[in-house]
Amino acid sequence: MTQAPRMSDARPEVACVAAEGCSYLRALSTIEHIAGFEHTARAYAAASERCREHGCWAAATAAAGSSSGAPPEPVPLKAFYRANRPGTVPVTSDAETVPFIRSEHIDIVTDGTGNYVERRPLKLSTLPRRGDPLGHLYRYWLDLRSAGSLRFSNIDTVQLTRADIIGKLHIVDVTSGDPHDFRFELFGYAVPIGRYESPCAHPVRIWADSLMRDYNTVRLTAAPRLHRMRCRLGEVAHHYTRLILPFHDKGARVTRLLVAIREERGNGLRLKAAE
């Protein structure tokens, strides 16, 4: 449990853009609710409803973490296919090289309609020890495991805010043994993908199947997993690194997953149809 924020800590000069109240504070409220701390959850929820008056934490956080460059232009679909087939690196005049950690294994699936999902398992030891949200979160998870405290109620949201991961964090209920019954209790508001109530609900079937398989693997093995992901879903290209962390109930059965996303250059890029 953490202390609810003081609204004087927010940045009133940044206007709120969330119709339902501050996305940042609502996410913290949801996490505290899932952890079982209703008083703190209600305090965060009440604070989120006042963000239009006092300044928006979500907008301030996004403004502080955004890059100074202009947003990338849409890439013509034809050019994208020539230069960005699965397993290749796109080459454009204004492209920025992204360091790519190689893996012994790569899994690529396509559906014949232009969608594809490329997954590269990475070693957890490759996570940076400093200045990286996923590295901070993984080390915090290791500390909880060493203390025998891998129940979700032991999560301290202060550690999540220090990791700078709020907004790019999902919480998945995997209590059911059937992956089709997995559901999102929290869906990251800052991730450029449409929100769905469950992993199986995504309309791109190969993507839904990939999520259910990876989540179920972590549920069954109780071991964290790290992947570098590249995919095309509809008219949007995605490129990010994903960390999946398991949490137990009091019977040592994995019932929840913490899924954290680190976006890479080009994530969420919308593709234009060739004229």
CYANA upper distance limits for C-alpha pairs under 8 A (distance plus 0.5 A):
  1 MET  CA     32 GLU  CA      7.37
  1 MET  CA     37 PHE  CA      6.86
  1 MET  CA     40 THR  CA      7.63
  1 MET  CA    154 ASN  CA      8.40
  1 MET  CA    155 ILE  CA      7.98
  1 MET  CA    156 ASP  CA      6.33
  1 MET  CA    157 THR  CA      7.58
  2 THR  CA     40 THR  CA      7.56
  2 THR  CA    156 ASP  CA      6.99
  2 THR  CA    157 THR  CA      6.83
  2 THR  CA    158 VAL  CA      7.11
  3 GLN  CA     40 THR  CA      7.40
  4 ALA  CA     40 THR  CA      6.55
  4 ALA  CA     43 ALA  CA      6.48
  4 ALA  CA     44 TYR  CA      6.39
  5 PRO  CA      9 ASP  CA      7.67
  5 PRO  CA     44 TYR  CA      7.76
  5 PRO  CA     47 ALA  CA      8.30
  6 ARG  CA     10 ALA  CA      8.09
  7 MET  CA     47 ALA  CA      7.66
  7 MET  CA     54 HIS  CA      6.96
  8 SER  CA     54 HIS  CA      8.05
 10 ALA  CA     54 HIS  CA      7.55
 10 ALA  CA     55 GLY  CA      6.41
 10 ALA  CA     56 CYS  CA      7.17
 10 ALA  CA     57 TRP  CA      6.23
 10 ALA  CA     60 ALA  CA      8.20
 11 ARG  CA     54 HIS  CA      7.99
 11 ARG  CA     55 GLY  CA      5.70
 11 ARG  CA     56 CYS  CA      7.11
 11 ARG  CA     57 TRP  CA      7.31
 11 ARG  CA     60 ALA  CA      6.72
 12 PRO  CA     53 GLU  CA      8.20
 12 PRO  CA     54 HIS  CA      5.66
 12 PRO  CA     55 GLY  CA      4.05
 12 PRO  CA     56 CYS  CA      7.27
 13 GLU  CA     55 GLY  CA      6.80
 14 VAL  CA     55 GLY  CA      6.18
 14 VAL  CA     56 CYS  CA      6.60
 14 VAL  CA     59 ALA  CA      6.78
 14 VAL  CA     60 ALA  CA      6.34
 15 ALA  CA     52 ARG  CA      7.31
 15 ALA  CA     55 GLY  CA      6.41
 15 ALA  CA     56 CYS  CA      6.52
 15 ALA  CA     59 ALA  CA      7.47
 16 CYS  CA     21 GLY  CA      8.16
 16 CYS  CA     22 CYS  CA      7.37
 16 CYS  CA     51 CYS  CA      6.99
 16 CYS  CA     52 ARG  CA      5.81
 16 CYS  CA     55 GLY  CA      6.81
 16 CYS  CA     56 CYS  CA      5.20
 16 CYS  CA     58 ALA  CA      8.20
 16 CYS  CA     59 ALA  CA      6.78
 17 VAL  CA     22 CYS  CA      8.39
 17 VAL  CA     56 CYS  CA      8.29
 17 VAL  CA     59 ALA  CA      7.56
 18 ALA  CA     22 CYS  CA      6.33
 18 ALA  CA     23 SER  CA      6.93
 20 GLU  CA     49 GLU  CA      7.73
 21 GLY  CA     26 ARG  CA      7.85
 21 GLY  CA     48 SER  CA      5.51
 21 GLY  CA     49 GLU  CA      5.21
 21 GLY  CA     50 ARG  CA      7.65
 21 GLY  CA     51 CYS  CA      6.82
 21 GLY  CA     52 ARG  CA      7.90
 22 CYS  CA     26 ARG  CA      6.63
 22 CYS  CA     48 SER  CA      5.14
 22 CYS  CA     49 GLU  CA      7.26
 22 CYS  CA     51 CYS  CA      6.33
 22 CYS  CA     56 CYS  CA      6.30
 22 CYS  CA     57 TRP  CA      6.89
 22 CYS  CA     58 ALA  CA      6.37
 23 SER  CA     27 ALA  CA      6.57
 23 SER  CA     48 SER  CA      7.91
 23 SER  CA     57 TRP  CA      8.31
 23 SER  CA     58 ALA  CA      6.09
 23 SER  CA    167 GLY  CA      8.25
 23 SER  CA    189 TYR  CA      7.41
 24 TYR  CA     28 LEU  CA      7.01
 24 TYR  CA     48 SER  CA      8.41
 24 TYR  CA     57 TRP  CA      6.47
 24 TYR  CA     58 ALA  CA      5.10
 24 TYR  CA    166 ILE  CA      7.22
 24 TYR  CA    167 GLY  CA      7.08
 25 LEU  CA     29 SER  CA      6.60
 25 LEU  CA     44 TYR  CA      6.14
 25 LEU  CA     45 ALA  CA      7.14
 25 LEU  CA     47 ALA  CA      7.65
 25 LEU  CA     48 SER  CA      5.79
 25 LEU  CA     57 TRP  CA      7.57
 25 LEU  CA     58 ALA  CA      7.97
 26 ARG  CA     30 THR  CA      6.70
 26 ARG  CA     44 TYR  CA      7.10
 26 ARG  CA     45 ALA  CA      6.17
 26 ARG  CA     48 SER  CA      6.56
 27 ALA  CA     31 ILE  CA      6.82
 27 ALA  CA    166 ILE  CA      7.67
 27 ALA  CA    167 GLY  CA      7.74
 27 ALA  CA    186 LEU  CA      7.74
 28 LEU  CA     32 GLU  CA      6.74
 28 LEU  CA     41 ALA  CA      7.82
 28 LEU  CA     44 TYR  CA      7.23
 28 LEU  CA    157 THR  CA      7.63
 28 LEU  CA    166 ILE  CA      8.24
 29 SER  CA     33 HIS  CA      6.62
 29 SER  CA     40 THR  CA      7.67
 29 SER  CA     41 ALA  CA      4.68
 29 SER  CA     42 ARG  CA      7.23
 29 SER  CA     43 ALA  CA      8.15
 29 SER  CA     44 TYR  CA      5.55
 29 SER  CA     45 ALA  CA      6.12
 30 THR  CA     34 ILE  CA      6.68
 30 THR  CA     41 ALA  CA      7.11
 30 THR  CA    186 LEU  CA      7.45
 31 ILE  CA     35 ALA  CA      6.66
 31 ILE  CA     41 ALA  CA      8.17
 31 ILE  CA    157 THR  CA      8.14
 31 ILE  CA    186 LEU  CA      8.16
 32 GLU  CA     36 GLY  CA      6.72
 32 GLU  CA     37 PHE  CA      5.74
 32 GLU  CA     38 GLU  CA      7.26
 32 GLU  CA     40 THR  CA      7.01
 32 GLU  CA     41 ALA  CA      5.56
 32 GLU  CA    157 THR  CA      8.20
 33 HIS  CA     37 PHE  CA      6.03
 33 HIS  CA     38 GLU  CA      5.88
 33 HIS  CA     40 THR  CA      8.45
 33 HIS  CA     41 ALA  CA      5.81
 34 ILE  CA    152 PHE  CA      8.28
 34 ILE  CA    153 SER  CA      8.20
 35 ALA  CA    152 PHE  CA      6.14
 35 ALA  CA    153 SER  CA      4.70
 35 ALA  CA    154 ASN  CA      7.92
 35 ALA  CA    155 ILE  CA      7.78
 36 GLY  CA    153 SER  CA      6.89
 37 PHE  CA     41 ALA  CA      6.71
 38 GLU  CA     42 ARG  CA      6.53
 39 HIS  CA     43 ALA  CA      6.82
 40 THR  CA     44 TYR  CA      6.75
 41 ALA  CA     45 ALA  CA      6.66
 42 ARG  CA     46 ALA  CA      6.55
 43 ALA  CA     47 ALA  CA      6.70
 44 TYR  CA     48 SER  CA      6.63
 45 ALA  CA     49 GLU  CA      7.10
 46 ALA  CA     50 ARG  CA      7.44
 47 ALA  CA     51 CYS  CA      7.19
 50 ARG  CA     54 HIS  CA      6.89
 51 CYS  CA     55 GLY  CA      5.48
 51 CYS  CA     56 CYS  CA      5.42
 51 CYS  CA     57 TRP  CA      7.92
 52 ARG  CA     56 CYS  CA      6.96
 56 CYS  CA     60 ALA  CA      6.60
 57 TRP  CA     61 THR  CA      6.45
 58 ALA  CA     62 ALA  CA      6.68
 59 ALA  CA     63 ALA  CA      6.52
 60 ALA  CA     64 ALA  CA      6.62
 61 THR  CA     65 GLY  CA      6.73
 62 ALA  CA     66 SER  CA      6.43
 72 PRO  CA    266 GLY  CA      8.19
 72 PRO  CA    269 LEU  CA      7.89
 74 PRO  CA    269 LEU  CA      7.02
 74 PRO  CA    270 ARG  CA      5.94
 74 PRO  CA    271 LEU  CA      5.90
 74 PRO  CA    272 LYS  CA      6.53
 75 VAL  CA     79 ALA  CA      7.65
 75 VAL  CA     80 PHE  CA      6.91
 75 VAL  CA    269 LEU  CA      8.19
 75 VAL  CA    270 ARG  CA      7.53
 75 VAL  CA    271 LEU  CA      5.58
 75 VAL  CA    272 LYS  CA      6.40
 76 PRO  CA     80 PHE  CA      6.69
 76 PRO  CA    271 LEU  CA      6.37
 76 PRO  CA    272 LYS  CA      5.20
 76 PRO  CA    273 ALA  CA      6.53
 76 PRO  CA    274 ALA  CA      6.20
 77 LEU  CA     81 TYR  CA      6.81
 77 LEU  CA    271 LEU  CA      5.94
 77 LEU  CA    272 LYS  CA      5.74
 77 LEU  CA    273 ALA  CA      5.47
 77 LEU  CA    274 ALA  CA      5.95
 78 LYS  CA     82 ARG  CA      6.99
 78 LYS  CA    273 ALA  CA      7.79
 78 LYS  CA    274 ALA  CA      6.12
 79 ALA  CA     83 ALA  CA      6.74
 80 PHE  CA     84 ASN  CA      5.73
 80 PHE  CA     85 ARG  CA      8.19
 80 PHE  CA     90 PRO  CA      7.77
 80 PHE  CA    271 LEU  CA      8.21
 81 TYR  CA     85 ARG  CA      6.12
 83 ALA  CA     88 THR  CA      7.68
 83 ALA  CA     89 VAL  CA      7.42
 83 ALA  CA     90 PRO  CA      5.23
 83 ALA  CA     91 VAL  CA      6.49
 84 ASN  CA     88 THR  CA      6.22
 84 ASN  CA     89 VAL  CA      6.42
 84 ASN  CA     90 PRO  CA      5.15
 84 ASN  CA     91 VAL  CA      8.33
 85 ARG  CA     89 VAL  CA      8.42
 86 PRO  CA    108 ILE  CA      7.71
 86 PRO  CA    116 TYR  CA      7.82
 86 PRO  CA    118 GLU  CA      7.30
 87 GLY  CA    118 GLU  CA      8.21
 90 PRO  CA     95 ALA  CA      8.28
 91 VAL  CA     95 ALA  CA      6.83
 96 GLU  CA    265 ARG  CA      8.10
 98 VAL  CA    264 GLU  CA      8.05
 98 VAL  CA    265 ARG  CA      7.39
101 ILE  CA    122 LEU  CA      8.08
102 ARG  CA    120 ARG  CA      8.40
102 ARG  CA    122 LEU  CA      8.30
103 SER  CA    120 ARG  CA      6.69
103 SER  CA    121 PRO  CA      6.89
103 SER  CA    122 LEU  CA      6.61
105 HIS  CA    120 ARG  CA      6.85
105 HIS  CA    121 PRO  CA      7.26
106 ILE  CA    118 GLU  CA      7.61
106 ILE  CA    119 ARG  CA      6.38
106 ILE  CA    120 ARG  CA      5.35
106 ILE  CA    121 PRO  CA      7.64
107 ASP  CA    117 VAL  CA      8.45
107 ASP  CA    118 GLU  CA      6.17
107 ASP  CA    119 ARG  CA      5.68
107 ASP  CA    120 ARG  CA      7.06
108 ILE  CA    116 TYR  CA      7.49
108 ILE  CA    117 VAL  CA      6.14
108 ILE  CA    118 GLU  CA      4.92
108 ILE  CA    119 ARG  CA      7.00
109 VAL  CA    116 TYR  CA      6.07
109 VAL  CA    117 VAL  CA      5.93
109 VAL  CA    118 GLU  CA      7.20
109 VAL  CA    206 ILE  CA      7.52
110 THR  CA    114 GLY  CA      7.72
110 THR  CA    115 ASN  CA      6.28
110 THR  CA    116 TYR  CA      4.77
110 THR  CA    117 VAL  CA      7.10
110 THR  CA    206 ILE  CA      7.64
111 ASP  CA    115 ASN  CA      6.41
111 ASP  CA    116 TYR  CA      7.14
111 ASP  CA    206 ILE  CA      7.32
114 GLY  CA    232 ARG  CA      7.91
114 GLY  CA    234 GLY  CA      8.14
115 ASN  CA    204 VAL  CA      8.23
115 ASN  CA    231 CYS  CA      7.73
115 ASN  CA    232 ARG  CA      5.50
115 ASN  CA    233 LEU  CA      5.84
115 ASN  CA    234 GLY  CA      6.87
116 TYR  CA    206 ILE  CA      8.00
116 TYR  CA    207 TRP  CA      8.48
116 TYR  CA    231 CYS  CA      5.80
116 TYR  CA    232 ARG  CA      5.84
116 TYR  CA    233 LEU  CA      7.57
117 VAL  CA    206 ILE  CA      7.70
117 VAL  CA    207 TRP  CA      7.10
117 VAL  CA    210 SER  CA      8.44
117 VAL  CA    229 MET  CA      7.90
117 VAL  CA    230 ARG  CA      6.69
117 VAL  CA    231 CYS  CA      4.84
117 VAL  CA    232 ARG  CA      7.17
118 GLU  CA    229 MET  CA      6.27
118 GLU  CA    230 ARG  CA      5.58
118 GLU  CA    231 CYS  CA      6.27
119 ARG  CA    227 HIS  CA      6.72
119 ARG  CA    228 ARG  CA      6.43
119 ARG  CA    229 MET  CA      5.44
119 ARG  CA    230 ARG  CA      7.24
120 ARG  CA    227 HIS  CA      5.82
120 ARG  CA    228 ARG  CA      5.56
120 ARG  CA    229 MET  CA      7.02
121 PRO  CA    225 ARG  CA      8.09
121 PRO  CA    226 LEU  CA      6.46
121 PRO  CA    227 HIS  CA      5.00
121 PRO  CA    228 ARG  CA      7.04
122 LEU  CA    126 THR  CA      7.78
122 LEU  CA    225 ARG  CA      8.42
122 LEU  CA    226 LEU  CA      5.91
122 LEU  CA    227 HIS  CA      5.95
122 LEU  CA    228 ARG  CA      7.42
123 LYS  CA    127 LEU  CA      8.41
123 LYS  CA    226 LEU  CA      7.27
124 LEU  CA    225 ARG  CA      7.90
124 LEU  CA    226 LEU  CA      6.74
127 LEU  CA    132 ASP  CA      8.20
127 LEU  CA    134 LEU  CA      7.48
127 LEU  CA    135 GLY  CA      5.56
128 PRO  CA    132 ASP  CA      6.53
128 PRO  CA    135 GLY  CA      5.97
129 ARG  CA    135 GLY  CA      6.15
129 ARG  CA    136 HIS  CA      7.46
130 ARG  CA    135 GLY  CA      7.61
130 ARG  CA    136 HIS  CA      7.75
131 GLY  CA    135 GLY  CA      8.38
131 GLY  CA    136 HIS  CA      8.26
132 ASP  CA    136 HIS  CA      6.70
132 ASP  CA    163 ALA  CA      7.99
133 PRO  CA    137 LEU  CA      6.67
133 PRO  CA    163 ALA  CA      5.17
133 PRO  CA    164 ASP  CA      6.42
133 PRO  CA    165 ILE  CA      6.54
133 PRO  CA    262 ARG  CA      7.78
134 LEU  CA    138 TYR  CA      6.51
134 LEU  CA    163 ALA  CA      7.91
134 LEU  CA    165 ILE  CA      8.45
134 LEU  CA    243 LEU  CA      7.23
134 LEU  CA    260 ALA  CA      7.32
134 LEU  CA    261 ILE  CA      8.05
134 LEU  CA    262 ARG  CA      7.46
135 GLY  CA    139 ARG  CA      6.71
136 HIS  CA    140 TYR  CA      6.75
136 HIS  CA    163 ALA  CA      6.10
137 LEU  CA    141 TRP  CA      6.73
137 LEU  CA    159 GLN  CA      8.13
137 LEU  CA    160 LEU  CA      7.57
137 LEU  CA    163 ALA  CA      6.61
138 TYR  CA    142 LEU  CA      6.73
138 TYR  CA    245 LEU  CA      8.31
139 ARG  CA    143 ASP  CA      6.78
140 TYR  CA    144 LEU  CA      6.90
140 TYR  CA    159 GLN  CA      7.94
141 TRP  CA    145 ARG  CA      6.70
141 TRP  CA    150 LEU  CA      8.13
141 TRP  CA    245 LEU  CA      8.05
142 LEU  CA    146 SER  CA      6.62
143 ASP  CA    147 ALA  CA      6.82
144 LEU  CA    148 GLY  CA      6.72
144 LEU  CA    149 SER  CA      5.41
144 LEU  CA    150 LEU  CA      6.08
144 LEU  CA    154 ASN  CA      8.46
145 ARG  CA    149 SER  CA      6.23
145 ARG  CA    150 LEU  CA      5.96
149 SER  CA    154 ASN  CA      6.75
150 LEU  CA    154 ASN  CA      7.43
150 LEU  CA    246 PRO  CA      8.46
150 LEU  CA    247 PHE  CA      5.78
150 LEU  CA    248 HIS  CA      6.31
151 ARG  CA    155 ILE  CA      8.07
151 ARG  CA    247 PHE  CA      5.94
151 ARG  CA    248 HIS  CA      5.48
151 ARG  CA    249 ASP  CA      6.26
151 ARG  CA    250 LYS  CA      7.61
152 PHE  CA    247 PHE  CA      6.40
152 PHE  CA    248 HIS  CA      7.54
152 PHE  CA    249 ASP  CA      8.24
152 PHE  CA    256 ARG  CA      8.01
156 ASP  CA    160 LEU  CA      7.58
157 THR  CA    161 THR  CA      6.74
158 VAL  CA    162 ARG  CA      6.62
159 GLN  CA    163 ALA  CA      6.67
160 LEU  CA    164 ASP  CA      7.01
160 LEU  CA    165 ILE  CA      6.59
160 LEU  CA    166 ILE  CA      7.10
161 THR  CA    165 ILE  CA      6.88
161 THR  CA    166 ILE  CA      6.75
165 ILE  CA    169 LEU  CA      6.66
165 ILE  CA    260 ALA  CA      7.53
165 ILE  CA    261 ILE  CA      8.26
166 ILE  CA    188 GLY  CA      7.88
167 GLY  CA    188 GLY  CA      5.04
167 GLY  CA    189 TYR  CA      5.47
167 GLY  CA    190 ALA  CA      5.28
167 GLY  CA    191 VAL  CA      7.57
168 LYS  CA    188 GLY  CA      5.09
168 LYS  CA    189 TYR  CA      7.25
168 LYS  CA    190 ALA  CA      6.08
168 LYS  CA    191 VAL  CA      6.18
168 LYS  CA    260 ALA  CA      6.51
168 LYS  CA    261 ILE  CA      5.91
168 LYS  CA    262 ARG  CA      7.96
169 LEU  CA    186 LEU  CA      8.07
169 LEU  CA    187 PHE  CA      7.19
169 LEU  CA    188 GLY  CA      5.35
169 LEU  CA    258 LEU  CA      7.54
169 LEU  CA    259 VAL  CA      6.18
169 LEU  CA    260 ALA  CA      5.14
169 LEU  CA    261 ILE  CA      6.93
170 HIS  CA    184 PHE  CA      7.44
170 HIS  CA    185 GLU  CA      8.04
170 HIS  CA    186 LEU  CA      5.66
170 HIS  CA    187 PHE  CA      5.16
170 HIS  CA    188 GLY  CA      5.86
170 HIS  CA    258 LEU  CA      6.48
170 HIS  CA    259 VAL  CA      5.46
170 HIS  CA    260 ALA  CA      6.96
171 ILE  CA    184 PHE  CA      6.35
171 ILE  CA    185 GLU  CA      5.93
171 ILE  CA    186 LEU  CA      5.41
171 ILE  CA    187 PHE  CA      7.26
171 ILE  CA    256 ARG  CA      7.37
171 ILE  CA    257 LEU  CA      6.20
171 ILE  CA    258 LEU  CA      5.42
171 ILE  CA    259 VAL  CA      6.75
172 VAL  CA    182 PHE  CA      7.30
172 VAL  CA    183 ARG  CA      6.16
172 VAL  CA    184 PHE  CA      5.03
172 VAL  CA    185 GLU  CA      6.23
172 VAL  CA    186 LEU  CA      7.61
172 VAL  CA    256 ARG  CA      6.04
172 VAL  CA    257 LEU  CA      5.56
172 VAL  CA    258 LEU  CA      7.14
172 VAL  CA    259 VAL  CA      8.10
173 ASP  CA    182 PHE  CA      6.19
173 ASP  CA    183 ARG  CA      5.85
173 ASP  CA    184 PHE  CA      6.71
173 ASP  CA    185 GLU  CA      6.95
173 ASP  CA    255 THR  CA      6.59
173 ASP  CA    256 ARG  CA      5.28
173 ASP  CA    257 LEU  CA      7.23
174 VAL  CA    179 PRO  CA      7.88
174 VAL  CA    181 ASP  CA      8.11
174 VAL  CA    182 PHE  CA      5.50
174 VAL  CA    183 ARG  CA      7.57
174 VAL  CA    215 TYR  CA      8.44
174 VAL  CA    216 ASN  CA      8.27
174 VAL  CA    219 ARG  CA      7.56
174 VAL  CA    254 VAL  CA      7.85
174 VAL  CA    255 THR  CA      5.47
174 VAL  CA    256 ARG  CA      5.93
174 VAL  CA    257 LEU  CA      7.65
175 THR  CA    182 PHE  CA      7.90
175 THR  CA    254 VAL  CA      7.75
175 THR  CA    255 THR  CA      4.93
175 THR  CA    256 ARG  CA      7.44
176 SER  CA    181 ASP  CA      6.62
176 SER  CA    182 PHE  CA      7.11
176 SER  CA    255 THR  CA      8.46
177 GLY  CA    181 ASP  CA      8.32
178 ASP  CA    182 PHE  CA      7.61
179 PRO  CA    200 CYS  CA      8.35
179 PRO  CA    212 MET  CA      6.03
179 PRO  CA    213 ARG  CA      8.11
179 PRO  CA    215 TYR  CA      8.35
179 PRO  CA    216 ASN  CA      6.81
180 HIS  CA    198 SER  CA      8.29
180 HIS  CA    199 PRO  CA      8.06
180 HIS  CA    200 CYS  CA      6.24
180 HIS  CA    212 MET  CA      7.79
181 ASP  CA    198 SER  CA      7.88
182 PHE  CA    198 SER  CA      6.45
182 PHE  CA    199 PRO  CA      7.24
182 PHE  CA    200 CYS  CA      8.37
182 PHE  CA    212 MET  CA      8.31
183 ARG  CA    197 GLU  CA      6.29
183 ARG  CA    198 SER  CA      4.60
183 ARG  CA    199 PRO  CA      7.02
184 PHE  CA    196 TYR  CA      8.08
184 PHE  CA    197 GLU  CA      6.04
184 PHE  CA    198 SER  CA      5.98
184 PHE  CA    199 PRO  CA      7.89
185 GLU  CA    197 GLU  CA      8.40
187 PHE  CA    195 ARG  CA      7.14
191 VAL  CA    261 ILE  CA      8.43
192 PRO  CA    267 ASN  CA      8.17
192 PRO  CA    268 GLY  CA      5.91
193 ILE  CA    268 GLY  CA      8.00
196 TYR  CA    201 ALA  CA      6.72
196 TYR  CA    202 HIS  CA      7.14
197 GLU  CA    201 ALA  CA      7.50
198 SER  CA    202 HIS  CA      8.28
199 PRO  CA    208 ALA  CA      6.11
199 PRO  CA    211 LEU  CA      6.68
199 PRO  CA    212 MET  CA      6.79
200 CYS  CA    205 ARG  CA      8.46
200 CYS  CA    208 ALA  CA      5.43
200 CYS  CA    209 ASP  CA      7.41
200 CYS  CA    211 LEU  CA      8.32
200 CYS  CA    212 MET  CA      7.33
201 ALA  CA    208 ALA  CA      7.44
202 HIS  CA    207 TRP  CA      7.71
202 HIS  CA    208 ALA  CA      6.05
203 PRO  CA    208 ALA  CA      8.03
204 VAL  CA    208 ALA  CA      6.91
204 VAL  CA    233 LEU  CA      7.19
204 VAL  CA    234 GLY  CA      8.20
205 ARG  CA    209 ASP  CA      6.58
206 ILE  CA    210 SER  CA      6.59
207 TRP  CA    211 LEU  CA      6.81
207 TRP  CA    233 LEU  CA      8.27
208 ALA  CA    212 MET  CA      6.76
209 ASP  CA    213 ARG  CA      6.56
210 SER  CA    214 ASP  CA      6.70
211 LEU  CA    215 TYR  CA      6.51
212 MET  CA    216 ASN  CA      6.39
213 ARG  CA    217 THR  CA      6.61
214 ASP  CA    218 VAL  CA      6.95
215 TYR  CA    219 ARG  CA      6.73
215 TYR  CA    244 ILE  CA      8.16
215 TYR  CA    257 LEU  CA      8.13
216 ASN  CA    220 LEU  CA      6.60
217 THR  CA    221 THR  CA      6.54
218 VAL  CA    222 ALA  CA      5.80
218 VAL  CA    223 ALA  CA      6.08
218 VAL  CA    224 PRO  CA      6.72
218 VAL  CA    225 ARG  CA      7.42
218 VAL  CA    244 ILE  CA      7.85
218 VAL  CA    245 LEU  CA      8.07
218 VAL  CA    246 PRO  CA      7.04
219 ARG  CA    223 ALA  CA      8.31
219 ARG  CA    246 PRO  CA      7.21
219 ARG  CA    254 VAL  CA      6.01
219 ARG  CA    255 THR  CA      7.85
219 ARG  CA    257 LEU  CA      8.28
220 LEU  CA    254 VAL  CA      8.10
222 ALA  CA    246 PRO  CA      6.30
222 ALA  CA    247 PHE  CA      8.39
222 ALA  CA    254 VAL  CA      6.89
223 ALA  CA    245 LEU  CA      7.72
223 ALA  CA    246 PRO  CA      7.13
224 PRO  CA    243 LEU  CA      7.75
224 PRO  CA    244 ILE  CA      5.95
224 PRO  CA    245 LEU  CA      5.21
224 PRO  CA    246 PRO  CA      6.77
225 ARG  CA    243 LEU  CA      6.39
225 ARG  CA    244 ILE  CA      5.76
225 ARG  CA    245 LEU  CA      7.48
226 LEU  CA    241 THR  CA      7.81
226 LEU  CA    242 ARG  CA      6.23
226 LEU  CA    243 LEU  CA      5.13
226 LEU  CA    244 ILE  CA      7.00
227 HIS  CA    241 THR  CA      6.21
227 HIS  CA    242 ARG  CA      5.79
227 HIS  CA    243 LEU  CA      7.20
228 ARG  CA    239 HIS  CA      8.20
228 ARG  CA    240 TYR  CA      6.54
228 ARG  CA    241 THR  CA      4.89
228 ARG  CA    242 ARG  CA      6.88
229 MET  CA    238 HIS  CA      8.01
229 MET  CA    239 HIS  CA      6.13
229 MET  CA    240 TYR  CA      5.84
229 MET  CA    241 THR  CA      6.35
229 MET  CA    242 ARG  CA      7.72
230 ARG  CA    237 ALA  CA      8.07
230 ARG  CA    238 HIS  CA      6.05
230 ARG  CA    239 HIS  CA      5.01
230 ARG  CA    240 TYR  CA      7.22
231 CYS  CA    237 ALA  CA      6.38
231 CYS  CA    238 HIS  CA      5.73
231 CYS  CA    239 HIS  CA      7.20
232 ARG  CA    236 VAL  CA      6.26
232 ARG  CA    237 ALA  CA      4.96
232 ARG  CA    238 HIS  CA      6.65
233 LEU  CA    237 ALA  CA      6.97
233 LEU  CA    238 HIS  CA      8.28
235 GLU  CA    270 ARG  CA      6.34
235 GLU  CA    271 LEU  CA      5.79
235 GLU  CA    272 LYS  CA      7.92
236 VAL  CA    268 GLY  CA      6.35
236 VAL  CA    269 LEU  CA      6.09
236 VAL  CA    270 ARG  CA      4.98
236 VAL  CA    271 LEU  CA      6.36
237 ALA  CA    266 GLY  CA      7.85
237 ALA  CA    267 ASN  CA      6.79
237 ALA  CA    268 GLY  CA      6.03
237 ALA  CA    269 LEU  CA      5.69
237 ALA  CA    270 ARG  CA      6.87
237 ALA  CA    271 LEU  CA      7.72
238 HIS  CA    266 GLY  CA      7.31
238 HIS  CA    267 ASN  CA      4.81
238 HIS  CA    268 GLY  CA      5.61
238 HIS  CA    269 LEU  CA      7.32
239 HIS  CA    263 GLU  CA      7.11
239 HIS  CA    264 GLU  CA      6.02
239 HIS  CA    265 ARG  CA      7.52
239 HIS  CA    266 GLY  CA      6.75
239 HIS  CA    267 ASN  CA      5.09
239 HIS  CA    268 GLY  CA      8.05
240 TYR  CA    261 ILE  CA      7.23
240 TYR  CA    262 ARG  CA      6.16
240 TYR  CA    263 GLU  CA      4.93
240 TYR  CA    264 GLU  CA      5.34
240 TYR  CA    267 ASN  CA      6.99
241 THR  CA    261 ILE  CA      6.39
241 THR  CA    262 ARG  CA      5.66
241 THR  CA    263 GLU  CA      6.98
241 THR  CA    264 GLU  CA      7.77
242 ARG  CA    259 VAL  CA      7.43
242 ARG  CA    260 ALA  CA      6.25
242 ARG  CA    261 ILE  CA      5.27
242 ARG  CA    262 ARG  CA      6.94
243 LEU  CA    259 VAL  CA      6.19
243 LEU  CA    260 ALA  CA      5.69
243 LEU  CA    261 ILE  CA      7.10
244 ILE  CA    257 LEU  CA      7.00
244 ILE  CA    258 LEU  CA      6.28
244 ILE  CA    259 VAL  CA      5.04
244 ILE  CA    260 ALA  CA      7.05
245 LEU  CA    257 LEU  CA      6.01
245 LEU  CA    258 LEU  CA      5.55
245 LEU  CA    259 VAL  CA      6.89
246 PRO  CA    254 VAL  CA      6.68
246 PRO  CA    255 THR  CA      8.22
246 PRO  CA    256 ARG  CA      6.65
246 PRO  CA    257 LEU  CA      5.19
246 PRO  CA    258 LEU  CA      6.99
247 PHE  CA    254 VAL  CA      5.97
247 PHE  CA    255 THR  CA      6.83
247 PHE  CA    256 ARG  CA      5.76
247 PHE  CA    257 LEU  CA      6.48
247 PHE  CA    258 LEU  CA      8.15
248 HIS  CA    252 ALA  CA      5.59
248 HIS  CA    253 ARG  CA      5.57
248 HIS  CA    254 VAL  CA      4.73
248 HIS  CA    255 THR  CA      6.09
248 HIS  CA    256 ARG  CA      7.31
249 ASP  CA    253 ARG  CA      6.02
249 ASP  CA    254 VAL  CA      6.89
249 ASP  CA    255 THR  CA      6.69
263 GLU  CA    267 ASN  CA      6.60
